[in-house]
Amino acid sequence: MSTIDWIVLILTLLTIVLYGMYKSRGIKNIDGYLLGNQSLPWYHVGLSVMATQASAITFLSAPGLAYSSGMSFVQFYFGLPLAMIVLCITFVPIFHKLRVFTAYEFLEKRFDIRTRGLTALLFLIQRGISTGISIFAPALIIASILHVNLSLTTILIGSIVVMYTTYGGTKAVSHTQMLQMSIIFGALLVAGILVVKLLPSDIGLFKALHIAGKSGKTNAIDFTFDLNNQYTVWTGIIGGFFLQLSYFGTDQSQVGRYLTGSSIKESRIGLLMNGLLKIPMQFCILLIGVLVFVYYQYHTPPIFFNQVEIDKLKQSEYSSSYRALEEKQVAISNEKRVTIDRLTTAIDRDDQSAIDEARTALQQSNENFDNIRTEVVDLIKKNNPTAETNDNNYIFLSFVTNTFPKGLIGLLIAVIFLASMGSTASAINSLASTSTVDIYKRFINKQSTEHQDLFWSRIFTLFWGVFAIAVALYASKLGNLLEAVNILGSLFYGTILGIFIVAFYMKRVGGRAVFYAAILSEVIVFTIWKMDVIAFLWLNVIGCLSVMLLAYLAATMDRKKSYPIG
């Protein structure tokens, strides 16, 4: 990066950190540290909720997914608006009324301490691991750009987040997230405009979308009912609904965000704001990836976007084979540009037969390029059997660093850092909240003072920050980071959601029944996942329904009567 880019990056990050620490000064008790004294307005809540979900993985992997396989991932969020409505009606008023610090406190009031402890443990496991993945994403960027040690970069970035989160707690997290999302929205708008500007002068947004559509990249909607297809309307609405309901309703990293609202009304409006804006935001991020694909129809793209592995290949015994494939790729790119010109001319003339002919030729060129890419990947594996051969996470990064003007590169990289900082800070704060309230205060020191609670909240924040950094050091083995996080969540969220649904709606089921139902449901979910027979989003449905069914059956066989809420 240039000196200007470094200045933009450092000043942006420094501003965020100092702003968060300034706004969170003077915290004296656990209420201020974990809930921000429940004083934040709806727009604070809404932006904080969005920033928690929109991690750096979103801005790294989503454009890469769109580049490789099109817009279908947007369907993943189709269940979100409905989930927000259910949350506003059910979860929000209950949590506010009970004045809980964490979602899991409610479970002891409804069931027993075992159920509360089990649910908190499931959350701590999956959130601790996924937080590490979120730290790894921006570390990957800086290590790739500067060719520096990835492990040292991971530790450095994680330490920055841990520093201000340990100091300021929820207040620091919420205030920084509001500023972060403002910068992110602005930078994404600029990036989208610039991608279009980088296309040939006679190719505007409309023609670019036509080209993408003829190449099969605008497949945003798929109504087929296929349990093995990860992204369809049905997996998004049904499986996505269960995942989003569990994530926003039972994951402390999100519950902690809307518990900071000054009233039930403010929390509800904040959640509805997230439900309205998330799908358009994700659509725009994916659209940028599609436009990057169109850009590379006019320019020769890298055969493999992870330049580190390509550099190793060039220095290996397979270098001559790689050079030959590179020459073939250039020839295909030249042919492709001629085909694209024919396609755009046919579109201008509305000549359907010429459009079909050009589209077929374009698809053949893309297939030929994919075949060359497969051969390159094979060479990479031969040269380095442990190499990561999924380069989706590098696509947008590579494009930005090679095409964007000075200054804007630093800003876009800062956006990815900010997104990581926002989601990571929320997660670490929520892990500390759960550890303090559900573990320390309930099992270790029931008579703790406010001073002790605040002290241990900071200790747990530091501990989970170190744990997440440790996980991040191994995250490079997980392939596409966006899918890795969502798969991990799907292994636990369904079961956790099932516990809460039983608590809210199945009033005759007691703690003993739901406790064993939850354990057995996790066994079922992991077994089905290992069998790899259905798309991962359906695991959320299976986990939730398994808990409900098994708990009901256990309760009917148990002579001991359960008691309703209150």
FIVEX-547005 format. One record per residue (C-alpha): x, y, z. Coordinates in Angstrom, 2 decimals. Example, Ala and Ser with C-alpha at 12.3 -4.5 7.8 and 13.67 -1.06 7.14 Angstrom:
        c1        c2        c3
     12.30     -4.50      7.80
     13.67     -1.06      7.14
***
This chain:
        c1        c2        c3
      0.00      0.00      0.00
      1.03      3.59     -0.52
      1.84      6.05      2.27
     -1.55      7.75      1.74
     -3.34      4.41      2.18
     -1.47      3.73      5.41
     -2.36      7.18      6.74
     -6.05      6.67      5.90
     -6.07      3.22      7.48
     -4.29      4.20     10.70
     -6.25      7.42     11.21
     -9.58      5.61     10.67
     -8.75      2.86     13.14
     -7.28      5.27     15.68
    -10.36      7.49     15.51
    -12.67      4.55     16.19
    -10.66      3.24     19.16
    -10.23      6.63     20.82
    -13.88      7.52     20.23
    -15.05      4.29     21.86
    -12.79      4.72     24.89
    -13.85      8.37     25.28
    -17.58      7.59     25.16
    -17.24      4.74     27.66
    -15.19      6.54     30.31
    -16.38      6.54     33.91
    -17.94      3.05     34.06
    -18.34      2.12     37.73
    -20.49     -1.02     37.84
    -21.53     -4.13     35.95
    -24.75     -2.52     34.71
    -22.77      0.14     32.87
    -20.12     -2.33     31.67
    -22.47     -5.03     30.34
    -25.66     -3.13     29.47
    -24.53      0.47     28.97
    -27.05      1.46     31.68
    -29.81      0.63     29.15
    -29.73      4.18     27.83
    -29.26      3.93     24.04
    -31.77      5.16     21.37
    -33.18      2.95     18.59
    -30.71      3.98     15.88
    -27.82      3.09     18.20
    -29.44     -0.30     18.79
    -30.13     -0.89     15.08
    -26.63     -0.01     13.89
    -25.06     -1.99     16.74
    -27.12     -5.06     15.82
    -26.11     -4.72     12.15
    -22.44     -4.19     12.98
    -22.41     -7.29     15.18
    -23.68     -9.49     12.35
    -21.79     -7.79      9.49
    -18.27     -8.95     10.28
    -15.19     -8.63      8.10
    -16.09    -12.06      6.76
    -19.15    -10.47      5.14
    -17.05     -7.98      3.18
    -14.34    -10.48      2.28
    -16.28    -13.62      1.43
    -19.60    -12.34      0.09
    -18.13    -10.58     -3.00
    -16.02    -13.68     -3.61
    -19.09    -15.92     -3.40
    -20.94    -13.68     -5.87
    -17.94    -13.68     -8.22
    -17.75    -17.49     -8.14
    -21.38    -18.58     -7.92
    -23.64    -15.55     -8.29
    -26.16    -13.77     -6.08
    -27.87    -16.82     -4.58
    -26.39    -16.24     -1.11
    -28.77    -13.29     -0.58
    -31.55    -15.87     -0.03
    -29.81    -16.82      3.20
    -31.33    -13.67      4.78
    -34.92    -14.06      3.53
    -36.08    -15.31      6.94
    -34.59    -12.31      8.76
    -37.53     -9.82      8.57
    -39.97    -12.43      9.90
    -37.53    -13.34     12.68
    -37.29     -9.67     13.69
    -41.09     -9.43     13.97
    -41.26    -12.54     16.18
    -38.45    -11.18     18.37
    -40.19     -7.84     18.80
    -43.43     -9.53     19.84
    -42.00    -12.22     22.12
    -38.36    -11.99     23.19
    -37.81     -8.26     23.63
    -40.62     -7.53     26.14
    -39.81    -10.61     28.22
    -36.10     -9.80     28.48
    -36.79     -6.14     29.30
    -39.46     -7.00     31.84
    -37.20     -9.44     33.68
    -34.28     -6.94     33.55
    -31.77     -9.69     32.77
    -28.12     -9.21     31.87
    -28.08    -12.29     29.61
    -30.72    -14.31     27.78
    -29.83    -17.40     29.82
    -30.88    -15.94     33.17
    -34.46    -16.33     32.00
    -33.99    -20.10     31.54
    -33.25    -20.65     35.22
    -36.37    -18.73     36.18
    -38.37    -20.87     33.75
    -36.62    -24.25     34.13
    -33.64    -24.86     36.40
    -29.96    -24.10     36.81
    -28.87    -27.12     34.72
    -30.73    -25.90     31.65
    -29.35    -22.41     32.10
    -25.81    -23.74     32.45
    -26.10    -26.08     29.43
    -27.45    -23.34     27.15
    -24.80    -20.88     28.28
    -22.13    -23.52     27.63
    -23.40    -24.20     24.09
    -23.28    -20.47     23.41
    -19.78    -20.07     24.82
    -18.41    -22.90     22.66
    -19.81    -21.79     19.30
    -19.41    -18.04     19.85
    -15.86    -18.39     21.16
    -14.81    -20.34     18.06
    -16.67    -18.14     15.55
    -15.14    -15.02     17.10
    -11.72    -16.41     16.33
    -12.72    -16.79     12.68
    -13.87    -13.16     12.67
    -10.46    -12.02     13.92
     -8.66    -14.09     11.30
    -10.39    -12.44      8.33
     -8.73     -8.99      8.52
     -5.45    -10.57      9.58
     -5.56    -12.44      6.30
     -5.81     -9.13      4.45
     -2.84     -7.37      5.97
     -0.65    -10.49      5.83
     -1.50    -11.00      2.16
     -0.83     -7.37      1.21
      2.42     -6.92      3.12
      3.66    -10.52      2.87
      4.20    -10.58      6.62
      3.69    -13.38      9.12
     -0.03    -14.20      9.43
      0.22    -15.34     13.04
      1.81    -12.10     14.22
     -0.76    -10.07     12.29
     -3.60    -12.06     13.86
     -2.28    -11.41     17.36
     -1.84     -7.69     16.66
     -5.36     -7.15     15.30
     -6.97     -9.21     18.04
     -5.09     -7.25     20.68
     -6.44     -3.91     19.39
    -10.03     -5.10     19.74
     -9.44     -6.68     23.14
     -7.88     -3.45     24.42
    -10.85     -1.10     23.97
    -13.45     -3.80     24.68
    -11.81     -4.66     28.00
    -11.65     -0.98     28.90
    -15.10      0.22     27.89
    -17.41     -2.81     27.76
    -20.77     -2.50     26.04
    -20.67      1.29     25.85
    -17.40      1.24     23.92
    -18.78     -1.47     21.64
    -22.08      0.31     20.88
    -20.65      3.78     20.30
    -17.84      2.54     18.05
    -20.27      0.39     16.07
    -22.47      3.36     15.22
    -19.49      5.23     13.78
    -18.17      2.08     12.11
    -21.39      1.39     10.23
    -21.59      5.00      9.03
    -18.11      4.70      7.53
    -18.89      1.25      6.09
    -22.06      2.40      4.31
    -20.24      5.35      2.78
    -17.26      3.27      1.66
    -19.47      0.59      0.08
    -21.32      3.24     -1.91
    -18.05      4.65     -3.19
    -16.74      1.16     -4.01
    -19.86      0.27     -6.00
    -19.69      3.48     -8.02
    -15.99      3.03     -8.70
    -16.39     -0.57     -9.92
    -18.89      0.66    -12.54
    -16.55      3.53    -13.49
    -13.72      1.03    -14.06
    -15.76     -0.75    -16.74
    -15.38      0.36    -20.39
    -16.95      3.77    -21.04
    -19.80      2.30    -23.09
    -20.68     -0.28    -20.43
    -22.87      1.14    -17.69
    -24.59     -0.62    -14.81
    -27.49     -1.83    -16.99
    -25.26     -3.51    -19.58
    -23.00     -4.90    -16.85
    -25.98     -6.64    -15.26
    -26.99     -8.02    -18.67
    -23.52     -9.50    -19.11
    -23.59    -10.95    -15.60
    -27.03    -12.40    -16.22
    -25.97    -14.10    -19.44
    -23.04    -15.57    -17.50
    -25.35    -17.01    -14.81
    -24.27    -14.65    -12.02
    -27.58    -12.90    -11.24
    -29.33    -15.99     -9.91
    -30.64    -14.26     -6.79
    -33.89    -16.26     -6.59
    -34.24    -20.05     -6.70
    -37.66    -21.56     -5.93
    -36.59    -25.21     -6.31
    -37.16    -27.30     -3.19
    -33.88    -29.17     -2.86
    -32.66    -30.17      0.60
    -29.10    -30.42     -0.71
    -29.06    -26.90     -2.18
    -27.56    -24.49      0.33
    -29.23    -21.33     -1.00
    -32.83    -21.34     -2.19
    -35.89    -19.30     -1.24
    -37.08    -22.16      0.98
    -33.80    -22.74      2.81
    -33.63    -18.98      3.37
    -37.19    -18.47      4.57
    -37.49    -21.66      6.64
    -33.96    -22.64      7.64
    -32.80    -19.02      7.64
    -35.75    -18.00      9.82
    -34.81    -20.55     12.48
    -31.13    -19.57     12.32
    -31.83    -15.81     12.50
    -34.42    -16.25     15.27
    -31.96    -18.23     17.32
    -29.05    -15.89     16.58
    -30.89    -12.68     17.41
    -33.10    -14.16     20.10
    -30.74    -16.38     22.07
    -27.16    -15.42     21.15
    -25.91    -13.07     23.83
    -23.78    -11.14     21.31
    -27.07     -9.88     19.80
    -29.32     -9.96     22.88
    -26.76     -7.78     24.63
    -27.05     -5.22     21.84
    -30.79     -4.64     22.06
    -30.85     -4.92     25.85
    -28.96     -1.60     25.79
    -32.08      0.09     24.39
    -33.61      2.66     26.74
    -37.05      1.05     26.41
    -38.91     -1.83     24.79
    -39.96      0.54     22.00
    -36.38      1.61     21.24
    -35.18     -2.01     21.13
    -38.05     -3.01     18.86
    -37.48     -0.19     16.38
    -33.76     -0.98     16.31
    -34.44     -4.63     15.45
    -37.00     -3.73     12.78
    -34.47     -1.32     11.28
    -32.04     -4.23     10.99
    -34.72     -6.41      9.39
    -35.45     -3.76      6.76
    -31.85     -2.85      5.88
    -29.94     -6.14      6.11
    -31.18     -7.76      2.88
    -30.60     -4.63      0.73
    -27.15     -4.20      2.28
    -26.21     -7.82      1.60
    -27.63     -7.56     -1.92
    -25.40     -4.55     -2.63
    -22.31     -6.31     -1.27
    -23.00     -9.33     -3.49
    -23.72     -7.02     -6.43
    -20.24     -5.53     -6.05
    -18.85     -9.07     -6.40
    -20.89     -9.59     -9.58
    -19.63     -6.30    -11.01
    -16.07     -7.39    -10.25
    -16.82    -10.51    -12.33
    -17.98     -8.29    -15.22
    -14.82     -6.18    -14.90
    -12.72     -9.31    -15.37
    -14.63    -10.15    -18.54
    -12.79     -7.17    -20.05
     -9.49     -7.70    -18.21
     -7.44    -10.81    -17.64
     -8.12    -11.99    -14.06
     -5.64    -13.83    -11.87
     -5.89    -17.57    -12.44
     -5.78    -17.95     -8.66
     -6.40    -14.98     -6.39
     -4.17    -16.07     -3.51
     -0.94    -14.53     -4.77
      1.12    -16.13     -2.00
      0.45    -19.62     -3.39
      1.06    -18.43     -6.98
      4.42    -16.97     -5.97
      5.38    -20.33     -4.45
      4.30    -22.09     -7.62
      6.40    -19.77     -9.79
      9.48    -20.70     -7.74
      8.80    -24.44     -7.90
      9.55    -27.23    -10.36
      6.06    -26.67    -11.81
      6.79    -23.09    -12.92
      7.00    -23.94    -16.63
      3.64    -25.75    -16.50
      2.12    -22.75    -14.77
      3.52    -20.33    -17.37
      1.98    -22.41    -20.16
     -1.42    -22.30    -18.47
     -1.04    -18.58    -17.94
     -0.50    -18.08    -21.68
     -3.64    -20.11    -22.43
     -5.58    -17.94    -20.03
     -4.48    -14.74    -21.77
     -5.59    -16.17    -25.11
     -9.01    -17.09    -23.68
     -9.38    -13.60    -22.17
     -8.68    -12.01    -25.56
    -11.33    -14.23    -27.17
    -13.74    -13.43    -24.37
    -13.45     -9.67    -24.92
    -14.46    -10.17    -28.58
    -17.42    -12.29    -27.45
    -18.50     -9.67    -24.89
    -18.46     -6.97    -27.58
    -20.68     -9.18    -29.75
    -23.02     -9.74    -26.80
    -23.38     -6.02    -25.97
    -23.96     -5.17    -29.64
    -26.68     -7.84    -29.81
    -28.26     -6.47    -26.63
    -28.30     -2.95    -28.10
    -30.02     -4.28    -31.23
    -32.32     -6.57    -29.24
    -31.25     -9.39    -31.55
    -32.23    -12.49    -29.53
    -30.56    -15.04    -31.82
    -27.27    -13.12    -31.70
    -27.64    -12.78    -27.92
    -28.09    -16.56    -27.56
    -25.12    -17.25    -29.82
    -22.84    -14.85    -27.93
    -24.03    -16.18    -24.58
    -23.19    -19.75    -25.58
    -19.72    -18.66    -26.72
    -19.22    -16.72    -23.46
    -20.23    -19.70    -21.36
    -17.79    -21.87    -23.28
    -14.98    -19.36    -22.66
    -15.77    -19.32    -18.95
    -15.76    -23.13    -18.86
    -12.37    -23.17    -20.59
    -11.06    -20.71    -18.03
    -12.45    -22.86    -15.18
    -10.63    -25.87    -16.64
     -7.35    -23.95    -16.68
     -7.98    -22.81    -13.10
     -8.56    -26.44    -12.07
     -5.22    -27.41    -13.57
     -3.51    -24.58    -11.68
     -5.13    -25.71     -8.43
     -3.83    -29.23     -9.09
     -0.32    -27.83     -9.54
     -0.67    -25.87     -6.27
     -1.67    -29.08     -4.46
      1.27    -30.95     -5.94
      3.66    -28.21     -4.92
      2.12    -27.72     -1.47
     -0.26    -30.49     -0.29
     -1.37    -28.34      2.69
     -2.17    -25.25      0.57
     -5.60    -23.62      0.89
     -7.17    -23.99     -2.57
    -10.33    -21.95     -1.90
     -9.43    -18.38     -2.85
    -12.89    -16.76     -2.52
    -11.70    -14.70      0.42
     -8.96    -13.13     -1.73
    -11.02    -12.09     -4.75
    -12.35     -8.72     -3.60
     -9.10     -7.92     -1.79
     -7.06     -8.63     -4.92
     -9.36     -6.49     -7.06
     -9.25     -3.51     -4.66
     -5.49     -3.47     -4.26
     -4.85     -3.79     -7.99
     -7.41     -1.31     -9.36
     -8.54      1.27     -6.78
     -6.81      4.67     -6.49
     -4.51      5.58     -3.60
     -6.34      6.53     -0.44
     -9.44      4.54     -1.33
     -7.50      1.29     -0.94
     -6.69      2.29      2.63
    -10.33      3.20      3.26
    -11.68     -0.12      1.94
     -9.19     -2.07      4.01
    -10.16      0.07      7.01
    -13.80     -0.92      6.36
    -12.89     -4.59      6.63
    -10.98     -3.87      9.83
    -13.91     -1.89     11.24
    -16.37     -4.65     10.44
    -14.14     -7.16     12.17
    -13.68     -4.90     15.18
    -17.43     -4.35     15.53
    -18.47     -7.99     15.41
    -15.48     -9.21     17.42
    -15.97     -6.63     20.17
    -19.66     -7.57     20.52
    -18.82    -11.24     20.67
    -16.07    -10.86     23.27
    -18.32     -8.60     25.34
    -21.14    -11.16     25.19
    -18.81    -14.02     26.12
    -17.66    -12.00     29.13
    -21.29    -11.22     30.07
    -22.28    -14.88     29.97
    -19.16    -15.99     31.83
    -19.69    -13.39     34.56
    -23.45    -13.57     35.03
    -24.20    -17.22     34.19
    -21.02    -18.88     35.45
    -19.12    -16.72     37.97
    -22.05    -15.11     39.80
    -24.16    -18.27     39.70
    -21.66    -21.05     40.40
    -18.43    -19.55     41.76
    -19.25    -16.48     43.88
    -22.96    -16.03     44.54
    -22.33    -13.22     47.05
    -20.01    -11.15     44.87
    -19.85     -7.36     45.23
    -20.27     -4.86     42.37
    -16.54     -4.21     42.43
    -15.81     -7.94     42.07
    -18.38     -8.29     39.28
    -16.82     -5.44     37.30
    -13.32     -6.79     37.90
    -14.21    -10.30     36.71
    -16.13     -8.95     33.74
    -12.91     -7.35     32.53
    -10.92    -10.50     33.31
    -13.34    -12.65     31.30
    -13.24    -10.12     28.45
     -9.48    -10.47     28.35
     -9.66    -14.28     28.60
    -12.10    -14.68     25.71
    -10.11    -12.23     23.64
     -7.01    -14.40     24.06
     -9.05    -17.54     23.34
    -10.45    -16.05     20.13
     -6.97    -15.05     18.99
     -5.81    -18.62     19.57
     -8.68    -19.97     17.44
     -7.89    -17.39     14.75
     -4.42    -18.83     14.35
     -6.00    -22.03     12.97
     -8.85    -20.46     10.96
     -7.02    -20.72      7.63
     -8.06    -24.38      7.43
    -11.78    -23.54      7.17
    -12.16    -22.59      3.48
    -14.77    -19.92      2.77
    -15.02    -18.04      6.07
    -18.59    -16.84      5.58
    -19.92    -20.36      5.17
    -17.69    -21.68      7.97
    -19.22    -19.27     10.50
    -22.78    -20.05      9.42
    -22.20    -23.81      9.48
    -20.75    -23.54     12.97
    -23.76    -21.53     14.14
    -26.17    -24.03     12.58
    -24.68    -26.82     14.69
    -25.79    -25.10     17.91
    -28.40    -22.43     17.20
    -31.28    -24.82     16.47
    -30.93    -26.55     19.81
    -30.61    -23.27     21.71
    -33.66    -21.87     19.93
    -35.62    -25.02     20.72
    -34.90    -24.56     24.43
    -36.22    -21.00     24.34
    -39.32    -21.90     22.32
    -40.15    -24.62     24.85
    -39.64    -22.05     27.61
    -41.98    -19.52     25.98
    -44.72    -21.69     24.55
    -44.69    -25.23     26.03
    -45.54    -24.37     29.59
    -46.15    -27.92     30.77
    -42.58    -29.01     29.97
    -40.12    -28.83     32.86
    -36.37    -28.45     33.18
    -35.48    -32.15     33.38
    -37.26    -32.94     30.10
    -35.79    -30.03     28.14
    -32.28    -30.62     29.51
    -32.03    -34.18     28.20
    -33.90    -33.28     25.01
    -31.27    -30.60     24.28
    -28.38    -33.01     24.77
    -29.95    -35.65     22.53
    -30.81    -33.01     19.89
    -27.17    -31.92     19.68
    -26.19    -35.55     19.09
    -28.77    -35.77     16.29
    -27.63    -32.51     14.68
    -23.93    -33.46     14.71
    -24.73    -36.93     13.33
    -26.73    -35.53     10.40
    -24.04    -32.91      9.74
    -21.32    -35.58      9.61
    -23.46    -37.62      7.18
    -23.55    -34.56      4.86
    -26.97    -35.40      3.42
    -28.71    -31.99      3.57
    -27.82    -28.28      3.34
    -26.53    -26.89      6.63
    -29.35    -24.34      7.10
    -31.79    -27.21      7.67
    -29.78    -28.21     10.76
    -31.34    -25.20     12.52
    -34.83    -26.55     11.83
    -33.89    -30.09     12.86
    -32.22    -28.96     16.10
    -35.15    -26.76     17.12
    -37.91    -29.27     16.30
    -35.94    -32.11     17.91
    -35.76    -30.27     21.22
    -39.47    -29.46     21.11
    -40.55    -33.00     20.21
    -38.19    -34.82     22.57
    -38.97    -32.47     25.44
    -42.69    -32.99     24.92
    -42.31    -36.78     24.85
    -40.09    -36.74     27.93
    -42.53    -34.52     29.79
    -45.50    -36.78     29.01
    -43.59    -39.76     30.41
    -42.48    -37.88     33.50
    -44.88    -38.01     36.40
    -43.54    -34.80     37.85
    -45.66    -31.85     36.72
    -44.00    -28.81     35.20
    -44.91    -25.27     36.13
    -45.80    -22.30     33.92
    -43.84    -19.04     33.71
    -44.24    -16.78     36.71
***
